[in-house]
Amino acid sequence: MNSNFRVYKVNDDTFVGIIFRNNCVELYVPSLYNIGLKKDITDWNEILDKPAFRASFLKLLNTISIARTNEINTGSEYSDFVKSDNAFGSMLWLIKDYINNGLYCEFGKKQLINSSGKINWKKTLKQVPYINQNEEFIFNSLVVDKKVKVDKIITDIYKICLQISINTIGWIWNINQKIIDINGLNVVLKKYYCSVLKKELRTTFLDSKKERLEYLLNILQGLSDSEKPSYSYGVKSYHVVFEKMIDKMFGNVENISDYYPSATWHFVNNVTKPASKLRPDTIMIMNNDKKYHYIIDAKYYDCKNGDYCNFPSSSDIQKQITYGNYLESKLDKSNIINIRNVFILPCDKTTLQQKSLLCKFAKHFNKNNNEINFDYLGYATAKWINGNQTGKEYEKVMGFYIDLKFLIDNFNNSNDDFRNDLQTMVKEALKTINI
């Protein structure tokens, strides 16, 4: 068990995740994420006595997986932990699999004679039958396939990797048990086990088994050769995670590429080349009395005491208006089309509540209590549209806060209630600016 647990609240777009080193767990969380601990350094007894914190901690780690790519996501200052990045994610998978399905054992087939089970007709028919008085073929011995546990080294490697995982992160689920003794694991054994797994990967064609073998190999390869192994798991650009969470919560359009405005370069030698396309983060379509299209841009900016040090720039605002104008030209004019533009920024609702910065007409997603997780912060306009604004709704880009912890806890539970609440908030906000 690790001796110390340290939490670092990070500003801007820097490394977010977890690092195990020097017998200490270091958790790097967004500054707006209310992790539920009152102090930065906490002893293990306090951590183990806080199931709500452990649940929040796991949800934060789960958000990292939605932005995983084949690239190295840890920052350069954490380069010593690069090899362990896949190892930690594999540990998470292995423990969840253990919780859901119990201990894994390798199984094989054994042929038995005249036993209960599935008859292996191919081998049974190879026997010489006898013919009875009714000229029926009778087989004295039926060969049956029996699924039995087999004593294979893969099972032992699985147990070793599970024990390593439990020792490292089992505390998240309050698991602290001994599956197998791993004190004898050394550099030579680790290399041998890795070679066994690689050989097995080359000979198996079952996808589920290959997946498990790859996770086991990740864990062993992520082990450092020192007595105190180090692991890391995180992303260096959490804004990607924030954008994906907003899209999962509000987005309901499958072919979002249909909404990408494009441009073309026309060169003097009659050659044309497409320019890179503008890409809106999220499109939400609502069908009520009218059909509304919402163009949503997720902006991962820090908010301190209710004030943003950074906020959407003029180019961001103009880009949203361009999306609206492009969508208006693209959509069927036979229908009444309503296009609205939205910025969504993260916040810590406890800070806003303490500073009395929440909007008076704020609606909340959670109908079971009086907490406000989503609120209006204002709107942005541009002055250069055809020399003047035309009065279209999408020319006013509405800005909203969303509580970051609420988003992390709920983005996977996307449903129309969230989208309806957003639409209601936009309508309420538009009333206040007389549009």
HUZI-V740052 format. One record per pair of residues at least 4 apart in sequence whose ideal C-beta (glycine too) atoms are under 7 Angstrom apart, sorted by the first residue. I is the first residue (numbers start at 1). J is the second residue. Records with the same first field share a line. If there is no record, write none. Layout:
# HUZI-V740052
I: J / J
This chain:
# HUZI-V740052
1: 44 / 171
2: 20 / 23 / 24 / 25 / 44
3: 23 / 24
4: 24 / 41
5: 25 / 42 / 44 / 47
6: 24 / 26 / 40 / 41
7: 27 / 29 / 35 / 37 / 40
8: 26 / 27 / 28
9: 29 / 31
10: 14 / 15 / 16 / 28 / 30 / 31
11: 31 / 302
12: 302
13: 237 / 238 / 239 / 300
14: 75 / 236
15: 28 / 74 / 75 / 78 / 234 / 236
16: 28 / 29 / 30 / 234 / 235 / 238
17: 28 / 64 / 232 / 233 / 234 / 235
18: 25 / 26 / 27 / 61 / 232 / 233 / 234
19: 26 / 78 / 81 / 232
20: 25 / 168 / 230 / 231
21: 230
22: 228
23: 228
28: 234
29: 33 / 35 / 60
30: 238 / 404
31: 302
32: 302 / 303 / 346 / 347 / 348 / 404
33: 60 / 404 / 405
34: 348 / 350 / 405
35: 53 / 56
36: 52 / 53 / 56
37: 42 / 53
42: 46 / 47
44: 48
45: 49
46: 50
47: 53 / 171
48: 171 / 174
50: 54
51: 55
52: 56
53: 57
54: 58 / 172
55: 59
56: 60
57: 61 / 172
58: 62 / 172
59: 63 / 408 / 409
60: 408
61: 92 / 233
63: 241 / 245 / 408
64: 233 / 234 / 235 / 241
65: 89
66: 241 / 244
67: 235 / 240 / 241 / 244
69: 73
72: 82
73: 234 / 235 / 236
74: 78 / 81 / 82 / 85 / 232 / 234 / 236
75: 236
78: 232
80: 230
81: 85 / 230 / 231 / 232
83: 221 / 222
84: 88 / 222 / 230 / 231 / 232
85: 232 / 233
86: 90 / 218 / 222
87: 91 / 218 / 219 / 221 / 222 / 231
88: 92 / 231 / 232 / 233
89: 93 / 233
90: 94 / 215 / 218 / 219
91: 95 / 165 / 168 / 169 / 219
92: 96 / 169
93: 97 / 215
94: 98 / 161 / 162 / 165 / 215
95: 99 / 165 / 166 / 169 / 170 / 173 / 175
96: 100
97: 101
98: 102 / 103 / 162
99: 173
104: 158
105: 149 / 155
106: 150 / 152 / 154 / 155
107: 147 / 148 / 149 / 150
108: 148 / 150
109: 145 / 147
110: 146 / 148
111: 120 / 123 / 143 / 145
112: 144 / 146
113: 141 / 143
114: 141 / 142
115: 144 / 146
117: 144 / 145 / 146
118: 144 / 145
119: 124 / 142 / 144
120: 124 / 143 / 144 / 145
121: 125
123: 143
124: 139 / 142 / 143
127: 139 / 141
129: 137 / 138 / 139
130: 138
131: 135 / 136 / 137
132: 136 / 138
153: 157 / 196
154: 158 / 200
155: 159
156: 160
157: 161 / 193 / 196 / 197 / 216
158: 162 / 216
159: 163 / 179 / 180
160: 164 / 180 / 182 / 185
161: 165 / 216 / 219 / 220
162: 166 / 179
163: 167 / 179 / 180 / 182
164: 168 / 182 / 219
165: 169 / 170 / 219
166: 170 / 175 / 177 / 179
168: 231
170: 175 / 176
171: 176
185: 189 / 190
186: 190
187: 191 / 225
188: 192
189: 193
190: 194 / 220 / 223
191: 195
192: 196
193: 197 / 220
194: 198 / 217 / 220 / 221
195: 199
196: 200
197: 201 / 213 / 216 / 217
198: 202 / 217
199: 203
200: 204 / 213
201: 210 / 213
204: 209 / 210
206: 210
207: 211
208: 212
209: 213
210: 214
211: 215
212: 216
213: 217
214: 218
215: 219
216: 220
217: 221
218: 222
222: 231
223: 229
224: 229 / 230
235: 240 / 241
238: 242 / 300
239: 243 / 300
240: 244
241: 245
242: 246 / 298 / 300 / 346
243: 247 / 281 / 298
244: 248
245: 249 / 407 / 411
246: 250 / 281 / 282 / 296 / 298 / 344
247: 251 / 281 / 282
248: 411 / 412 / 414
249: 407 / 410 / 411 / 414 / 418
250: 282 / 284 / 296 / 418 / 419 / 422
251: 282 / 283 / 284
252: 284 / 285 / 419
253: 283 / 285
256: 283
259: 280 / 283 / 327
260: 277 / 278 / 279
261: 277 / 278 / 322 / 323 / 326
262: 274 / 277
263: 275
264: 272 / 274 / 275
265: 272 / 273 / 275
266: 272
267: 271
278: 319 / 322 / 323
280: 295 / 297 / 323
281: 296 / 297 / 298
282: 296 / 298
283: 293 / 295
284: 294 / 296 / 419
285: 291 / 293
286: 292 / 419 / 423
287: 291
290: 336 / 338
291: 335 / 337 / 338
292: 338 / 340 / 423
293: 327 / 337 / 339
294: 340 / 342
295: 320 / 323 / 324 / 327 / 339 / 341 / 342
296: 342 / 344
297: 316 / 320 / 343
298: 344
299: 312 / 343 / 344 / 345
300: 346
301: 308 / 310 / 311 / 345
302: 309 / 310
303: 307 / 308 / 345 / 347
304: 309
305: 351 / 355
306: 351 / 352 / 355 / 357
312: 316 / 317 / 343 / 380
314: 318
315: 319
316: 320
317: 321 / 380 / 382 / 397
318: 322 / 382
319: 323
320: 324 / 341 / 397
321: 325 / 341 / 382 / 385 / 394 / 395
322: 326
323: 327
324: 328 / 339 / 341 / 394
325: 329
326: 330
327: 331 / 339
328: 337 / 339
331: 337
338: 393
339: 393 / 394
340: 393 / 394 / 398 / 426
341: 394 / 397 / 398
342: 398 / 400 / 426
343: 397 / 399
344: 400 / 402
345: 399 / 401
346: 402 / 404
347: 352 / 401 / 402 / 403 / 404
348: 403 / 404
349: 353 / 372 / 373 / 403
350: 354
351: 355
352: 357 / 358 / 401
353: 358
358: 362 / 372 / 375
359: 375 / 376
361: 428
362: 372 / 375 / 376
363: 421 / 424 / 425
364: 371 / 372 / 373 / 374
365: 373 / 374 / 418 / 421
366: 371 / 373
373: 402 / 403 / 406
374: 400 / 401 / 402 / 421 / 425
375: 400 / 401
376: 400 / 425 / 429
377: 399 / 400 / 401
378: 399
379: 396 / 397 / 398 / 399 / 429 / 433
380: 397 / 399
381: 389 / 395 / 396
385: 389 / 390 / 395
386: 390
389: 395
390: 395
393: 430 / 435
396: 433 / 435
398: 426 / 429
400: 425
402: 406 / 407
403: 407
404: 408
405: 409
406: 410
407: 411
414: 418
416: 420
417: 421
418: 422
419: 423
420: 424
421: 425
422: 426
423: 427
424: 428
425: 429
426: 430
427: 431
430: 435
